[in-house]
């Protein structure tokens, strides 16, 4: 049984089920797995005079379409998947049953339904938090330091077409156990992969922009982490008087923020098997911007998948 499931994955087949529709997720611009017009049990039996009729989301026969690969054994692959190709793919299998005694023939029909959805990887950005001690909160140097810090961080990552956005800082007085009161700057900013010029980097690999973007922003995150780790080291080893403002050891923390391209959203309830994916928005919903959820249209005129407005 174990071996069989491995074979299935390698062969890239998805079997139908007469009892319920089967959800299939296809990354945009890639080919779908083979949808098989029978269930697993049926595929292990002999079938007499099988015929297959595949109907696409538009209600028309799929035979002979340019973008499908239909095998003689009733397997369907949809090639170069776009969000507009999402929807219901149904197949009717007809075959004969021959009575052993009377050799009488009966025709049987079985229907299989696949819901096929385009998806993209989520775009990643990183929210960074760091802390610095300062002499006092009303220091003009605090603001200057913050501006300077942003410049430095932007320089570290600019060649990756990443930049710092939504940056802010607040000064708080912090009571430290056994030490008394300190003043600290709580700095937060977002490392974002869409600095001006990012599209150019993407045009070199139009298919999978997200993969490239996500690799770049992860590299940016790593560099920034390294930079703050070095601060600890530098301050410890340059035995000068400590500057007015200095980094609080190990205060660097980072969390990932996901967003989806317009027309896509996440839904871990309806799309349990693709929970971290940005799945194409269903008809009647839309994904206006880089949010994470498809919103419901007030008057659902939208009949297509992947709408960006109502």
C-alpha positions in Angstrom: 0.0 0.0 0.0 2.8 2.4 0.9 4.7 1.7 -2.3 1.5 2.2 -4.3 0.9 5.7 -3.0 4.5 6.6 -3.9 3.9 5.3 -7.4 0.8 7.5 -7.7 2.7 10.6 -6.7 5.5 9.9 -9.2 3.0 9.2 -12.0 1.2 12.4 -11.1 -2.3 11.0 -11.3 -5.4 12.2 -9.5 -8.3 9.7 -9.4 -11.9 10.6 -9.5 -14.5 9.7 -6.9 -18.1 9.0 -7.8 -19.3 10.1 -4.3 -17.8 13.5 -4.2 -15.9 16.1 -6.2 -12.1 16.0 -6.0 -10.2 19.3 -5.4 -7.0 19.8 -7.4 -4.6 22.7 -7.1 -2.4 23.7 -10.1 0.4 26.3 -9.8 -0.1 29.0 -12.4 1.8 28.5 -15.7 2.5 24.8 -14.9 0.7 21.7 -16.2 -2.0 20.0 -14.1 -1.5 16.4 -12.9 -3.4 13.8 -15.0 -7.0 13.7 -13.9 -8.1 10.1 -14.3 -11.7 9.4 -15.4 -12.2 6.6 -12.9 -11.7 5.8 -9.3 -8.9 3.8 -7.9 -10.9 0.6 -7.5 -12.2 0.8 -11.1 -8.7 1.4 -12.4 -7.7 -2.0 -11.1 -10.4 -3.9 -13.0 -10.8 -4.7 -16.6 -13.1 -2.3 -18.5 -14.9 -3.3 -21.7 -15.4 -0.7 -24.4 -14.5 2.3 -22.3 -15.5 5.8 -23.6 -14.6 9.0 -22.0 -16.3 12.4 -22.3 -14.5 15.4 -20.7 -16.4 18.7 -20.3 -14.5 21.8 -19.2 -15.6 24.7 -17.0 -17.3 26.4 -19.9 -19.6 23.4 -20.4 -18.0 22.4 -23.7 -16.3 19.2 -24.8 -12.5 19.3 -24.1 -11.5 16.9 -26.9 -9.3 18.6 -29.5 -8.6 21.8 -27.5 -5.0 23.1 -27.9 -4.3 23.4 -24.2 -5.3 19.9 -23.1 -3.5 16.5 -23.4 -6.2 13.8 -23.5 -4.9 10.2 -23.5 -6.7 7.3 -25.0 -7.2 5.9 -21.5 -9.3 8.9 -20.5 -6.6 10.9 -18.6 -6.7 14.7 -18.9 -3.9 17.1 -18.4 -4.5 20.8 -18.7 -1.4 22.6 -19.9 0.0 26.1 -19.0 -2.7 26.6 -16.3 -4.1 30.1 -16.0 -6.5 31.4 -13.4 -9.3 31.6 -16.1 -9.0 27.8 -16.6 -10.1 27.2 -13.0 -13.5 25.5 -12.3 -15.3 22.2 -12.7 -13.9 19.5 -15.0 -16.3 16.6 -15.3 -15.9 13.3 -17.0 -18.4 10.6 -17.9 -17.1 7.1 -18.3 -19.3 4.7 -20.2 -18.4 1.0 -20.5 -20.1 -2.3 -21.1 -20.9 -5.1 -18.7 -21.3 -8.5 -20.3 -23.3 -11.1 -18.4 -21.3 -14.4 -18.2 -24.3 -16.7 -18.7 -26.3 -14.9 -21.4 -23.6 -12.8 -22.9 -26.1 -10.0 -22.7 -24.5 -6.5 -22.9 -25.5 -3.6 -20.6 -24.1 -0.1 -20.9 -23.0 1.6 -17.6 -22.2 5.3 -16.9 -20.2 6.9 -14.2 -19.6 10.6 -13.6 -16.6 12.1 -12.0 -16.1 15.8 -11.0 -12.9 17.6 -10.4 -12.7 21.1 -9.0 -9.4 22.5 -10.4 -8.0 25.7 -8.9 -5.1 27.9 -10.0 -2.8 28.9 -7.2 0.3 31.0 -6.6 2.9 31.0 -3.8 2.3 33.7 -1.3 4.5 36.8 -1.5 6.6 37.0 1.6 7.7 40.1 3.5 9.4 40.2 6.9 8.4 42.4 9.9 11.6 43.2 11.9 11.7 44.3 15.5 14.9 45.6 17.2 15.6 47.6 20.4 18.3 50.1 21.2 19.1 51.7 24.6 19.3 55.5 24.6 20.3 58.1 27.2 16.8 59.6 27.3 13.6 59.6 25.3 13.6 63.4 24.5 16.9 63.2 22.6 17.0 64.8 19.1 19.7 62.1 18.4 17.0 59.4 18.6 15.2 60.6 15.4 18.5 61.2 13.6 19.7 57.7 14.6 16.4 56.2 13.3 16.8 57.9 9.9 20.4 56.8 9.7 19.5 53.2 10.6 16.9 53.0 7.8 19.5 54.3 5.3 22.0 51.6 6.4 19.5 48.8 6.2 18.3 49.9 2.8 21.9 50.0 1.5 22.5 46.5 2.7 19.5 45.1 0.7 19.1 47.6 -2.3 20.9 45.3 -4.8 18.2 42.7 -4.1 15.5 45.3 -5.2 14.2 45.0 -1.6 13.5 48.0 0.6 12.3 49.0 4.1 8.7 50.2 4.4 6.3 51.0 7.2 9.2 51.8 9.6 8.5 53.4 13.0 10.0 53.7 16.4 8.8 54.6 19.9 10.8 55.4 23.0 9.9 53.6 26.3 11.4 53.6 29.7 12.0 50.0 30.8 12.5 48.7 34.3 15.1 46.0 34.1 15.3 43.4 37.0 18.1 44.2 39.3 19.2 47.2 37.2 16.8 50.0 37.5 15.4 52.1 34.6 16.6 52.2 31.1 15.3 54.1 28.0 14.9 52.1 24.9 13.9 52.7 21.3 11.5 50.1 20.0 12.2 50.0 16.3 10.0 48.2 13.8 10.1 48.0 10.0 9.1 45.8 7.1 11.5 44.3 4.6 9.6 44.3 1.3 10.7 42.8 -2.0 8.9 45.3 -4.3 11.4 48.1 -4.4 11.4 50.2 -7.6 12.7 48.0 -10.5 11.5 44.7 -9.1 9.4 44.0 -12.2 12.6 44.0 -14.3 14.1 41.2 -12.2 10.8 39.3 -12.7 10.6 39.7 -16.5 13.7 37.5 -16.7 11.5 34.6 -15.2 7.9 35.5 -16.0 6.6 32.1 -14.9 7.5 32.1 -11.3 8.0 35.6 -10.1 7.0 34.7 -6.6 9.8 32.1 -6.2 12.4 34.7 -7.3 10.9 37.5 -5.2 10.7 35.2 -2.1 14.3 34.1 -2.5 15.4 37.7 -2.7 13.5 38.9 0.3 14.7 35.9 2.3 18.3 36.8 1.5 17.5 40.4 2.5 16.2 39.2 5.8 19.3 37.1 6.4 21.6 40.0 5.7 19.8 42.2 8.1 19.9 39.6 10.8 23.6 39.3 10.3 24.0 43.0 10.5 22.4 43.2 13.9 24.3 40.2 15.2 27.5 42.0 14.2 26.4 45.1 16.2 26.7 43.0 19.4 30.1 41.9 18.5 31.4 45.3 17.4 30.2 47.0 20.6 31.7 44.3 22.8 35.1 44.5 21.1 35.6 48.2 20.4 36.4 49.1 24.0 35.6 52.8 23.5 33.0 54.5 25.6 29.6 53.2 24.6 27.8 55.4 22.1 24.7 57.2 23.3 22.5 54.8 21.5 23.4 51.1 21.3 21.9 47.8 20.2 20.2 45.6 22.8 21.8 42.2 22.6 19.6 39.6 20.9 16.7 41.9 20.5 16.4 41.3 16.8 13.3 39.3 15.9 11.5 38.7 12.7 8.2 37.4 11.5 7.0 36.5 8.1 4.0 38.3 6.5 2.3 36.7 3.6 0.3 38.5 0.9 -1.4 37.3 -2.3 -1.4 38.8 -5.8 -4.6 40.5 -6.9 -7.3 37.9 -7.8 -5.9 35.4 -5.3 -6.4 34.7 -1.6 -5.9 32.2 1.2 -8.7 30.1 2.7 -7.6 27.3 5.0 -11.2 26.1 5.4 -12.3 25.6 1.8 -8.8 24.9 0.6 -7.5 22.8 3.4 -5.1 20.9 1.2 -3.5 24.1 0.0 -3.8 26.2 3.1 -0.6 28.3 2.7 -1.3 28.8 -1.1 -2.8 31.9 -2.6 -5.7 30.2 -4.4 -7.6 31.9 -7.2 -10.7 33.8 -5.9 -14.0 32.0 -6.5 -16.7 33.5 -8.7 -18.7 36.1 -6.6 -15.5 37.0 -4.7 -12.5 39.2 -5.6 -9.0 40.0 -4.5 -8.5 43.7 -5.0 -4.9 44.2 -3.8 -2.1 42.4 -2.0 -4.4 41.2 0.8 -4.6 37.6 1.9 -8.3 37.0 1.6 -10.8 37.1 -1.3 -13.6 39.4 -0.4 -17.3 38.8 -1.2 -18.9 41.0 -3.8 -21.9 42.9 -2.6 -23.8 42.2 -5.9 -22.1 39.1 -7.2 -22.0 39.9 -10.9 -18.6 38.2 -11.2 -18.9 34.9 -12.9 -15.2 34.3 -13.4 -12.4 33.0 -11.3 -9.6 35.4 -10.2 -11.6 38.6 -10.3 -9.7 41.7 -9.0 -12.8 43.9 -8.7 -16.6 43.3 -8.7 
